[in-house]
């Protein structure tokens, strides 16, 4: 069975060669690698073309964003399974083979594996592999998302972040879920894989392989951005994920889980963009009005928030940063 590895690229010359090599080195023989250069202005396209072969295909487009690049990859893919790989990340050589073995030819399940984060200038395999709560797999994808979004408030050890490369997904499930939302920039992967998980019949976990996820310093990391466009995207993604999940269940735990997320987004936005945080607070109050949101757990900020409320502390933080 053919696996299509889709790599979106934008100005990633520092890391791209290693990322592509980790795809080439996959022990699963039946694979194709699809690299989409999204209008890079550095040497990324030249690096990609150095790998070009019968099974490594290169496509170029004007800069449209990572989601548009992934959608181009999906359209070009011939495989029965899809593996996404960010241009600065790595896969263990047996990643796809281990997950394909775990799936055993099933096309109604998706596969997961452990993700190991590593910082720039460090060796990815230095970090210990931790098998989180989702290593048990799941036959109930709604329950899986409730645990993922509800976190420790739903049960001990739940929550966390599942990095997109950790999945291996049958193409039939990709087709059910649809394309990536090209209007989103921040948490586009969260919204997309919410749909993918709900479109799947279950989740199987392969414990003998690893997805290595590179973490950059905050100034370089998209997820650390607090500009208006990024925060608006995070809000829109949360709204869409709520719609996706609550269309499948009326479980109060699902409603609470999504409301808790809106409280956290409200905290991240406040007090910078009033139009966004007003909408976010409305959603938080609608879904989890009784949630005791306490973002500061210790130290001076905790003491001040107990006296004045967390919004006052957040305003002081904002003034200091300016």
N, C-alpha and C positions, 0 to 999 in steps of 0.2 A: 504494500500500500504506500502510495506516494505521499510524502509530507512536504508542504510548501513552507519555507522559512522566510518570513517577510521582514525586511530591515528598512525602516524609514531613516533617511539621513539628512541632516542639515548641519553643516559646519562642524563636523565631528572628526576632523583629520587626526587629532591627537589619540583617539581611541578606536577608530574604525577598523584598522587592520586586525587588531586583536578580536574585535567582535565578529568580523566576517570569518576569521580563522576558526573561531570556536564553532561557527556554523558548519564550515567545511569539514572540521574534525569530528562531526557527529558520527557515531558508529552505526547509526541507522543508514543503510546503504541507499534505500529508495527515497531520495530527497532532491528538492530543487531549492535554490536560494534566489530570492527576488529582492533586489536592492533598488529602492526608489530614492534618487537624489532630489531633494525638495528645494532646488535653487540654491545650492551651496555656493558660497563665494570664496571658500578656501580650497584646499587640495583634496577634499573628500571624493569628488567625482573621479579624479585620477587614481586614487587609491582603490576605489570600487572597481574601476575598469581593469586594474591589474589582476583581478580575480576572475574576470569575465571568461566564461567557458560555456560548454553545452548545457551545464546544469547550474550555472551562475549567470543570471540575467540582470542587466542594468537598464533602468529606465530613468529619464530625467523629466522634470516638470518645473514650471515657475513656482516660486515659493507660495504654498497654499496652506502650510501647517502639517503637523505630524499626522493628524487624523485623515486628511486628504491623501497623504502619501500611503498610509495603511490601506485606505480604500482602493487606491490604484493597485496596490499589491494583491488585494483580494480579487479584484477583477482579472488580474493576470494569472492568478494561481491555478494550477492544474491538479493540485494535490487533493486527496481525500481527507487530509487533516491539515490544520493551520497552526504554525508556531510563529508568534510575534517575537521579535528581538530588537530592543533599542540599540542604537549605534554605539553606545558607550558601555554596554553590559556584556556579560559572558554566560555561556551555558557549559556545564560539565559535559565532557565528551559523550557520556552515555545518557544524557538527559532525554532525548527523544526516544531512544531504544527502550529505556526503562519504562517510560510512560506508555509507549505503544504496547509493550508486553503486559503492563498492568491493565490497559483497556481491553486487551484480548480481542481486538476486532470490533468492539462495540462502537456504534456510531450514535447511540443515544445517551452516552455519558461523556463528560469532559475529565481530563486528567490534571492533577496538581502535583507540585513538589515543593520542597523547602526552598526558601530564598535566603541568601546570605548577603547582607549589605557590607560593602567595604568602601573606605574612603580613598580619594585620589592618593597616588603615590604609595599605596599599601598593596600587599599581595592578597588577592581575593580568597585564597584557600587558607589564610592564617586564622580566620574566624571560625569559631565552633558552629557546627550545624545544629540548629534547634528545630525540633519538630513540634509545631504549635497545635492548637486544638483541632484544626481542620485536617490533621493527619489521620483522623479516624474516618475521613470520607463522609459521604452523606447520600441518602436516598430521598431526602426531602429538601429541595433547593430553597423553598421559602423559609424553612427553619434555619438553613445555613445562612441566609442573608440576615435574618433576625439576629442571630448570634454575632455575625460580622459587624452589623451596624449598631447593635445594642451594647456590645462590649461587656465590661465587667458588671454593668447594671442588670444584665440578663442572666449572667452566670459567671462564676470564677474562671478567669483565663480567656474568656471570649473577647472578640474585637480584633484589633490589629489592622495590618495593611497587607493585602495580597498583591504583589507586583505582577504586572501583566505577563511578563516572560515566563512565569511559573506555570501558566496554563498550556495545555495542548488540546486543541478543540477540533472535533470533526467538522468538516465543511458543511454538512447538512445542518448542524447547530448554528454555525455562522450565518447560513442562509436564513434560518428562522429568526435570528436575532436582528439581522439587518446590518447596515453599514455603520461605521463610526460617525458620530455627530460632529460635523465639521465646523459648527458654530462654537463649540466648546474648546477652551484652551487648558484651563485648570480642571482636574478631575474628569477629563474626557474618558480616561481609562476606567474610572470607577463607574461612570454611567454606562459605558459600553458593556463591561463585564457583568453588571447587574442584569442587563438584557440577556447576555449569553448564558449566565447561570440559570435564569428563569426559563430559558428555552431548552435547557438540558434535562435529561431524565434523572441524572444523579452525578455525583462527583467521586472519582476514584483517586487515591493518593499513592504516588510512587515514592518510597522512602530511600531509594538508593541512588538518587541523582539530585543535582543542585542547580538553581538559577542564581547567578552572581549579579547583584544589583549595585551599581556604582552610585555612591552618594557624593555630591559636590558640596563645597562650602555654600553657605546660604546666599551669598551674593550671586552665585552662578546657577542656583537651583530654581527651576521654574516653580516648584511647589512652594518656595519661600516668598514668592512675589506677593505684594499687597497692593499692586496697582489696580485701578478701577476695573479694567477688562478682566483681569484674573479673578478678582473677587466676585464679579458678576457671573463669571463662568462657574465658579464654585457653587454659588447660589442656584443658578439654573440647573446644574447637575443634580443638586440635592432635591430640587423640585421634581425633576424627571425621575430620579430613583424612587422617590416617594410614590409617584404615580404608578411606576412599574410594579413595585412591591404590593402596594395596597389594592391594586387591581386584581391581585391573586389571593388575597386573604383579608379577613376582618379580625384577625387576631390582635387583641389590644397590645400585645408585646411588640408587634410590628409597628403600630402607630406610635408607641412610646419610643422605639428605637430611632425612628425617623425624626421625631420631635427633638430627641436628645442631640441629634446631629445639627439641627437648626440652631439650637442654643450655642453650640460650639462655633458655628459659622458666624452667628451674631457677635460672639466675643471677638472673633478675628477681624470682623468688619468695623466694629464700633471703635471710636466715634468718627471714622474717616469719611464714610459716604452715607449720608443720611437716607437717601432714597433706597439704598440697598439694605441698610440695617433695619429700617422700618418694616420692609417686606419680610425680612428674616425673622424679626421678633414676632410678627403676626403669625408666621408659620409655626414658630416654636410654641407660642401660647395656644395655638389651635390644636396642636398634636400632643404636647406634653405640658399642660398648664401648671401642674403640681410638681414638676421636676425641680428639685433644689439644686440649682446650678451653682457650683462653687469652683471656679477656675483656679483660684489660688489656694494651694493646700498647706503651705508653710511659709515661715519667714515674715518679714515686715509687710509684704503685700497681703498676706493672709490676715494679719492683724488689722491693717487698714481697711481691707474689704469687709471685715466683720463690723467695723465701726461705721464706715461711710458707704459701703456697698462697692461691688466690683467695678461698676461703671465709673465711679470717681477715680479709682486707682488706674483704670484703663485710660481715662482722659489725661491723668498726670503722666503716664507712660508716653502717650502720644505727644504731649507738649515737650517732654524731655527729648524725644527722638527728633523733633523738629529743630 
